[in-house]
Amino acid sequence: MENAKGRVFKYGDNVDTDVIIPARYLNSSDPADLATHCMEDIDKTFIERVKKGDIIVATKNFGCGSSREHAPIAIKAAGVSCVIAETFARIFYRNSINIGLPIIECEQASKEIAEGDEVEVDFDSGIITDITTGKTYKGQAFPAFMQGLIDAGGLVNYINNK
């Protein structure tokens, strides 16, 4: 699995699926369309500033709220290579893996990494490096089977390739 490397967009606790992708846009399931509204209700300029490979860092309970799969799809389609948080809502965690969006839990990194920092994530080891500050953090490494799901682009593609 390839490392993630990008600039950080930083958010706090309880970022729910309604601000990740507002309900008014759920009439579409097209990833490219969903991406144009990603984070719109919490960060109006996110979609204008995000670049392929960038990373979202949040604190506790990222992805809480409704169980919509649209939320991780919008994040991935916007070009985000990884989401780092202290904790994730369980259904968001599962949906992220199912659609091939890498996520990693690390309490210290979620608190210390700042907006705009350049960060690299090594999924094999779970090491998160804040290139801006030079600090490293030990997150949860991805088990091989989860890396396989993400590398395949999600659960459906993984099964179809088997």
Secondary structure, DSSP 8 states (H G I E B T S, - for coil): ---EEEEEEE--S--BHHHHS-GGGTT---HHHHHTTTTTTT-TTHHHH--TT-EEEE-SSBTBSS--THHHHHHHHTT--EEEES-B-HHHHHHHHHHT--EEE-HHHHHH--TT-EEEEETTTTEEEETTTTEEEE-----HHHHHHHHTTSHHHHHHH-
